[in-house]
Amino acid sequence: MAQETKLPVGVKVGWATGAVGVAVLMNGIAALMLFYLTNVVGLAPGVAGTILFLSKVYDAVTDPLSGHLSDKTQGKMGRRRPWLLGGAIISAASFLLVFTVPFEGPFESLWSGEGLATVSYVLVMLLLYTSGYSMFNVPYMAMPAEMTDGYHERSSIHGYRVVFASVGGFAVQTGGTVILEQLGKDWDAYATVALAGSVIILITMLITFWATKHAPSHPQSDVKLPFKEQLRGFLDNTAFQQVLSVKLAQLIGVAASSGGLFFLFVNVLNVPLDQATVSLAFGMMIAVFGGTPILVRLSKIVGKRGGYFISALFTGAAAISWIFAYPDPPYWPLTGGEEPIKFYYWYAVRGFATGIAFSGNVLFAMSMLSDAMEADSHRTGMRREGMYSALYSFIEKLAAAVGPLILGGALQLAGYNPKAEGLATEQVRQAVLVGISYVPASMAIIACIILLFYKLDEDALHAMRRNSSASKPSDDPRAGDAIPEPAE
C-alpha cells in the first residue's frame, strides 16, 4: 500500500475553521427558525414549515450553479476561493436579516395586511441565505478531494471539520439558547443571537479563505464531454448515489429533530431551555472531542462503511430514547437556593450518543463523498468536484427543508397553539415526537440498509487508480467507461 502524503496541520485546521460558520448558518436556521416564525413572528406552523421548504427548492438552482461556476473559475485565487469570499459576506448578512423580521404578521389573518408582508420578507431573506450558503459551502466541500488523494487522510481532514462543526453547533444550540432564555425569547433576544451569529459566520469563513491560499488544488480539467456523457457519469457512480441516499435519510431525521428540540423542552417537558440545552451539549461535546479521533482510527479497522453504520445505530438509539422523556426529569443541582442551576444528566447521556452519531455521520459521509468524486475523475477524466458537492449540498438542504415541513405539518394537525398555557396536550407531544424520535429512528434504519450495499473501499479505489492510469482516459474521454465497478 502506498504511503499517504500528509497535509500540514495548519491547512487542515484553517480549512476546517469554516465549518464553524457553516454550522452556525445551518443549525441556526434548522434549530431556531421554525420556533421563531411561530412563537415570535406569529405564523401558523404549517405555513412556516412550507416557507422553509420553498426556500430550499431554490437550491435546485443555486447549488448546481455554484458547483458549475466554481469548477470553471480560473484566476490567481484558484477555482474555489473566490466563491468562499463572496459566500462569507452574503451568508453573514442574510443570517442577521432573516432573524430580524420587521413585521409582526397576525396569527389569525396571515394572508392579508401585515401577514402577507411578513411572509414575503421571510421568504426573500431565506432565498438570500440560501444563495450565500451555496456560494460558500459548495466550493468548500469540493476542496478536500483536491487537497489530498490519501484514503485515510481524507478522513483525517474531515475529523478536524467535525470538531469545528460541533463548536458551531454548540454556539447556536447552547450559547444561543442561553441568550434567548435570559433575554426572554422575544424579538430583541433573537436579534441579539442573529448579530452574534453573523459575526462568527463572517470571521470563521474568512479564516478559511485566507488559510487555504496555498492548499493543494487542481486546475480545470482539459477533458470535455457532451452533457449526455456527463450526466451518464453521475448516474454510473453507484457509490455517490449511495452516499447521497444515506445522507438524505440521516439529514431528514436530523432536521426534524433539531427543529423539534425547542418545542420539546418548552412546550412538552417544561424545563428551562438554557439548562436543558447545556446539559445536552455537554454530552455532545465530550463525545465529539473524545470520540472523533477514535472513529478515525476505527475506520482503518472496520472501514468507512463500518464506521458510518455504527454512527447510524447511535442516531437511532438517541432518537428512540426521547419517547421516554417526561416532565420533571431528574437532575443534579449545581448551585444552592430555591432556583438552582440544574444539570439534567439523562440529557447529557442522550447528548453523548447524539455526539457520536454526529461525528460519524459528518466524518464518514464527507470522506466517502471525496472518494466518490475521485472515482468519477477516473471514469470520465474530468475534475468536477464542484458539481458533485453541489448535488450533495442540495440534498443536505432539501433534507433541512423536509424536516421542518414534517414537524410543522404534525404540529398543525395536532392543533398546536403557541399562546396556550401549561403543558402541551398528548396530541402535541406525539407531534413533537414525530420530529424528535419517530422520523430520525426510521431514517437511521433506512441508512443502515443502504450502507449494506456500499462497495467503494480502499482496495477498490486503488484498483480504479491503477486501471485509470493504464487506460489513459485523458487520451480518450470514453476510456474511463472500461473501469469496472468496485467489487466486494
C-alpha positions in Angstrom: 0.0 0.0 0.0 1.4 3.4 -1.0 2.4 5.8 1.8 -0.1 8.6 2.1 1.1 12.2 1.8 0.1 14.1 5.0 -1.3 17.6 4.7 0.1 20.3 7.1 -2.0 20.6 10.2 -2.3 24.3 9.6 -4.0 23.7 6.3 -6.4 21.2 7.9 -7.2 23.5 10.8 -7.6 26.5 8.5 -9.9 24.7 6.1 -11.9 23.2 9.0 -12.5 26.5 10.7 -15.0 27.4 8.0 -17.2 24.6 9.4 -17.9 26.8 12.4 -19.6 29.4 10.2 -21.4 26.7 8.1 -22.7 25.0 11.3 -23.9 28.3 12.8 -25.6 29.1 9.5 -27.2 25.7 9.1 -28.1 24.9 12.7 -29.3 28.4 13.3 -32.0 28.0 10.7 -32.7 24.3 11.5 -32.9 24.7 15.3 -34.3 28.2 15.7 -36.2 29.3 12.6 -39.5 27.3 12.9 -39.8 28.2 16.6 -39.0 31.8 15.8 -41.6 32.1 13.0 -44.4 30.5 15.0 -43.8 31.8 18.5 -42.3 35.2 17.8 -43.4 36.3 14.4 -46.8 34.7 14.7 -47.1 32.5 11.6 -49.0 29.3 11.6 -46.6 26.3 12.0 -47.8 24.6 8.7 -47.2 27.9 6.8 -43.8 28.4 8.5 -42.7 24.9 7.5 -43.9 25.5 4.0 -41.9 28.7 3.6 -38.8 26.9 4.8 -39.4 24.1 2.3 -39.9 26.5 -0.6 -36.7 28.3 0.2 -34.9 25.0 -0.2 -36.4 24.3 -3.6 -34.5 27.3 -4.7 -31.4 25.2 -4.1 -32.1 23.3 -7.2 -30.8 26.4 -9.0 -28.2 27.8 -6.6 -26.3 24.6 -5.8 -25.6 23.3 -9.3 -24.9 26.9 -10.4 -22.3 27.3 -7.6 -20.7 24.0 -8.4 -20.5 24.6 -12.1 -19.1 28.1 -11.7 -16.5 27.0 -9.2 -15.4 24.1 -11.5 -14.9 26.6 -14.3 -13.4 29.5 -12.5 -9.8 30.5 -13.4 -7.6 33.0 -11.8 -4.8 33.6 -9.2 -7.1 32.6 -6.3 -7.9 29.2 -7.9 -11.3 27.7 -8.6 -12.9 27.6 -5.2 -11.5 30.5 -3.1 -13.2 33.5 -4.8 -16.6 31.9 -4.0 -15.6 31.4 -0.4 -15.1 35.1 -0.1 -18.4 36.1 -1.6 -20.3 33.4 0.2 -18.9 34.5 3.6 -20.2 38.1 3.1 -23.7 37.1 1.9 -24.1 34.3 4.5 -23.3 36.6 7.4 -25.6 39.4 6.2 -28.5 37.0 5.5 -28.3 35.3 8.9 -28.8 38.7 10.6 -31.6 39.8 8.3 -33.6 36.6 8.5 -33.9 36.8 12.3 -34.8 40.5 12.4 -38.2 40.4 10.7 -39.6 44.0 10.7 -43.2 42.9 10.7 -45.5 41.2 13.1 -47.9 39.2 11.0 -51.1 38.4 12.9 -51.6 34.7 13.6 -55.3 34.8 12.5 -55.0 36.9 9.3 -51.9 35.5 7.8 -52.6 36.3 4.1 -53.8 39.8 4.5 -52.2 43.1 5.6 -49.0 42.7 7.5 -49.3 38.9 7.3 -48.5 38.9 3.6 -45.7 41.3 4.1 -44.2 39.1 6.8 -44.3 36.0 4.6 -42.8 37.9 1.7 -40.0 39.3 3.8 -39.1 35.9 5.4 -39.1 34.1 2.0 -36.9 36.7 0.3 -34.4 36.7 3.2 -34.3 32.9 3.2 -33.6 32.9 -0.5 -30.7 35.3 0.2 -29.5 32.9 2.9 -29.7 30.0 0.5 -27.7 31.8 -2.1 -24.9 32.7 0.4 -24.8 29.2 1.8 -24.5 27.6 -1.6 -21.8 30.1 -2.7 -19.6 29.2 0.2 -20.5 25.6 1.1 -20.4 24.0 -2.4 -16.8 25.0 -3.2 -15.9 24.4 0.4 -17.0 20.8 0.3 -15.2 20.2 -3.1 -11.8 21.2 -1.7 -10.8 18.0 0.3 -11.0 15.8 -2.8 -8.4 18.2 -4.4 -6.2 18.7 -1.3 -5.2 15.0 -1.0 -5.8 11.6 -2.6 -5.0 9.8 0.6 -7.8 7.4 1.5 -7.4 7.8 5.3 -6.0 11.4 5.1 -9.5 12.4 3.8 -11.0 11.0 7.0 -8.4 13.0 9.0 -9.3 16.2 7.2 -13.0 15.7 7.9 -12.2 14.7 11.5 -11.0 18.3 12.0 -14.1 19.5 10.3 -16.3 17.5 12.7 -14.7 19.2 15.7 -15.1 22.7 14.3 -18.7 22.0 13.2 -19.5 20.8 16.7 -18.2 24.1 18.0 -20.5 26.0 15.7 -23.5 23.8 16.6 -22.6 24.3 20.3 -22.5 28.1 19.8 -26.1 28.0 18.3 -27.8 25.4 20.4 -26.2 26.3 23.7 -24.9 29.8 23.6 -27.9 30.9 21.5 -30.4 29.3 23.8 -28.8 30.8 26.9 -29.1 34.2 25.4 -32.7 33.6 24.4 -33.7 32.3 27.8 -32.0 35.2 29.6 -33.5 37.8 27.3 -37.0 36.4 27.2 -37.1 34.6 23.8 -38.6 37.7 22.2 -37.8 39.7 19.0 -34.9 41.5 20.7 -33.4 38.3 22.0 -33.4 36.7 18.6 -31.9 39.8 17.0 -29.0 39.6 19.6 -28.4 35.9 18.7 -28.5 36.8 15.0 -26.0 39.6 15.4 -23.6 37.3 17.3 -24.0 34.5 14.8 -23.4 36.7 11.8 -20.1 37.9 13.3 -19.0 34.3 13.9 -20.0 33.3 10.4 -18.1 36.1 8.7 -14.9 35.7 10.8 -14.6 31.9 10.5 -15.4 31.7 6.8 -12.8 34.5 6.1 -10.2 32.5 8.0 -10.8 29.5 5.7 -10.5 31.8 2.7 -7.1 33.1 3.9 -5.8 29.8 5.3 -6.3 27.8 2.1 -4.3 30.2 0.0 -1.5 27.7 -0.5 -3.6 24.5 -0.2 -3.1 21.9 -2.9 -5.7 22.2 -5.7 -6.4 21.0 -9.3 -6.9 23.3 -12.3 -9.9 23.0 -14.6 -9.9 19.7 -16.5 -9.0 19.7 -20.2 -11.4 16.9 -20.9 -14.7 18.0 -22.4 -17.7 15.7 -22.6 -21.2 16.3 -24.0 -23.8 16.9 -21.4 -25.3 13.4 -22.0 -22.0 11.8 -21.2 -21.5 14.0 -18.2 -25.0 13.0 -16.9 -24.2 9.4 -17.5 -21.1 9.7 -15.4 -23.2 10.8 -12.4 -25.7 8.0 -13.0 -23.0 5.4 -13.3 -21.4 6.5 -10.0 -23.1 4.0 -7.7 -21.0 4.9 -4.7 -22.0 8.6 -5.0 -25.7 7.7 -5.2 -25.5 5.5 -2.1 -23.7 8.2 -0.1 -26.2 10.7 -1.2 -29.1 8.4 -0.3 -27.7 7.6 3.2 -27.0 11.3 3.8 -30.5 12.3 2.7 -32.1 9.8 5.1 -29.9 10.8 8.0 -30.3 14.6 7.5 -34.1 14.4 7.3 -34.0 12.9 10.7 -31.5 15.5 12.0 -33.6 18.4 10.6 -36.8 17.2 12.1 -35.1 16.6 15.4 -33.2 19.9 15.5 -36.4 21.9 14.9 -38.3 19.9 17.5 -36.0 20.3 20.4 -37.2 23.8 21.3 -40.8 22.6 21.2 -40.0 19.6 23.3 -38.2 21.5 26.1 -40.5 24.5 26.2 -44.0 23.1 25.4 -43.8 19.4 26.3 -41.2 18.9 29.1 -41.4 22.4 30.6 -37.7 22.5 31.5 -35.5 25.7 31.4 -34.4 26.0 27.8 -30.8 27.1 28.6 -30.2 24.4 31.3 -31.6 21.6 29.1 -29.6 22.5 26.1 -26.4 23.0 28.1 -26.9 19.5 29.6 -27.4 18.1 26.2 -24.5 19.9 24.6 -22.2 18.9 27.5 -22.6 15.2 26.5 -22.3 16.0 22.8 -19.0 18.0 23.2 -17.4 15.2 25.2 -18.4 12.7 22.5 -17.2 14.8 19.6 -13.8 15.8 21.1 -13.1 12.4 22.5 -14.9 10.2 20.0 -13.9 11.7 16.7 -10.2 10.6 16.9 -11.3 7.1 17.9 -13.7 6.9 15.0 -10.9 7.9 12.6 -8.8 5.1 13.9 -11.7 2.7 14.0 -12.4 3.3 10.3 -8.9 1.9 9.5 -10.1 -1.4 11.0 -13.8 -1.7 10.0 -13.7 0.7 7.0 -15.6 3.9 6.4 -18.8 2.0 5.8 -18.5 0.1 9.1 -17.9 3.4 11.0 -20.8 5.0 9.3 -23.0 2.1 10.2 -22.0 2.3 13.9 -22.8 6.1 13.9 -26.2 5.4 12.4 -27.1 3.0 15.2 -26.2 5.7 17.7 -28.5 8.0 15.8 -31.4 5.6 16.1 -30.8 4.8 19.8 -30.6 8.5 20.8 -33.9 9.2 18.9 -35.8 6.4 20.4 -34.8 7.4 23.9 -36.8 10.7 23.7 -40.0 8.6 23.7 -39.3 8.0 27.4 -38.7 11.7 28.3 -41.4 13.3 30.6 -41.7 16.5 32.6 -39.8 17.0 35.8 -36.7 14.9 34.8 -34.1 14.1 37.4 -31.1 16.4 37.8 -28.1 17.3 39.8 -28.3 20.8 41.3 -25.1 22.8 40.5 -26.0 25.7 42.9 -28.0 26.0 46.0 -31.1 28.1 46.7 -34.7 27.8 45.7 -33.8 28.1 42.0 -30.7 26.0 41.5 -28.9 25.6 38.1 -29.9 22.1 37.0 -27.8 19.6 35.2 -30.1 17.0 33.6 -27.8 14.0 33.4 -30.0 11.9 31.2 -30.0 14.7 28.7 -26.2 14.6 28.8 -26.3 10.8 28.1 -28.5 11.4 25.1 -26.2 14.2 24.1 -23.2 11.8 24.2 -25.0 9.3 21.9 -26.0 12.1 19.6 -22.4 13.4 19.5 -21.1 10.0 18.4 -23.8 9.9 15.8 -23.0 13.4 14.6 -19.2 12.8 14.4 -19.7 9.6 12.4 -22.3 11.0 10.1 -20.2 14.0 9.1 -16.8 12.4 9.1 -17.6 9.3 7.0 -20.2 10.8 4.7 -17.8 13.6 3.6 -14.8 11.3 3.4 -16.8 8.9 1.2 -18.0 11.8 -0.9 -14.4 12.7 -1.6 -13.7 9.1 -2.7 -16.8 9.1 -5.0 -15.5 12.4 -6.6 -12.2 10.7 -7.3 -13.9 7.6 -8.7 -15.7 9.9 -11.2 -12.5 11.5 -12.3 -11.1 8.0 -13.1 -14.1 7.1 -15.1 -14.5 10.3 -17.1 -11.2 12.1 -16.9 -13.0 15.2 -15.7 -12.4 17.2 -12.5 -15.8 18.3 -11.4 -15.7 18.2 -7.7 -17.9 21.3 -7.6 -20.8 19.7 -9.3 -20.6 16.7 -7.0 -20.5 18.9 -3.9 -23.4 20.9 -5.4 -25.6 17.8 -5.6 -24.5 16.8 -2.1 -25.3 20.3 -0.8 -28.7 20.3 -2.5 -29.6 17.0 -0.8 -28.3 18.5 2.5 -30.6 21.5 2.3 -33.5 19.5 0.8 -33.4 17.4 4.0 -33.2 20.6 6.1 -36.4 21.7 4.4 -38.3 18.4 4.6 -37.6 18.1 8.4 -39.5 21.4 9.3 -42.2 20.5 6.8 -42.8 17.2 8.6 -42.7 18.8 12.0 -44.7 21.8 11.1 -47.4 19.7 9.5 -47.6 17.4 12.5 -47.9 20.4 14.9 -50.6 21.9 12.7 -52.6 18.6 12.6 -52.2 18.3 16.4 -53.7 21.8 16.9 -50.6 23.4 18.4 -51.2 26.9 19.8 -48.1 28.9 20.9 -50.4 31.0 23.2 -51.7 28.1 25.1 -50.8 27.9 28.8 -49.5 24.9 30.6 -48.1 21.7 29.2 -48.9 20.6 25.7 -51.7 18.1 25.0 -50.8 14.4 24.3 -51.5 15.1 20.6 -48.9 17.9 20.5 -46.5 15.7 22.4 -46.9 13.0 19.8 -46.4 15.6 17.1 -43.2 16.7 18.6 -42.0 13.1 18.9 -42.6 12.7 15.2 -39.7 15.1 14.7 -37.6 14.2 17.7 -38.0 10.4 17.7 -40.0 8.6 15.1 -38.6 10.1 11.9 -34.9 10.1 13.0 -35.1 6.5 14.1 -36.8 5.4 10.9 -34.3 7.3 8.8 -31.4 5.6 10.7 -32.8 2.2 9.8 -33.0 3.2 6.1 -29.5 4.5 6.2 -28.1 1.2 7.6 -29.9 -0.8 4.9 -28.4 1.4 2.1 -24.9 1.1 3.6 -25.0 -2.7 3.3 -24.6 -2.2 -0.5 -21.7 0.3 -0.4 -18.5 -1.1 -2.1 -16.0 1.7 -2.6 -13.4 0.7 0.0 -9.7 1.5 0.0 -8.7 -1.6 -2.2 -11.4 -0.8 -4.7 -10.2 2.8 -5.0 -6.6 1.8 -5.5 -7.7 -0.7 -8.2 -9.5 2.1 -10.0 -6.4 4.3 -9.9 -4.3 1.5 -11.5 -6.9 0.9 -14.2 -7.3 4.6 -14.8 -3.6 5.0 -15.3 -3.4 2.1 -17.6 -6.3 3.2 -19.8 -5.1 6.8 -20.0 -8.6 8.5 -20.1 -7.0 11.9 -20.9 -6.3 10.5 -24.4 -9.8 9.1 -24.8 -12.6 10.5 -22.6 -14.6 7.3 -23.1 -11.8 5.1 -22.0 -12.9 5.6 -18.4 -16.0 3.5 -19.2 -13.9 0.4 -19.1 -13.1 0.9 -15.4 -15.1 -1.8 -13.5 -17.3 -1.1 -10.5 -15.5 -1.9 -7.2 -16.1 -5.5 -6.1 -16.8 -6.7 -2.6 
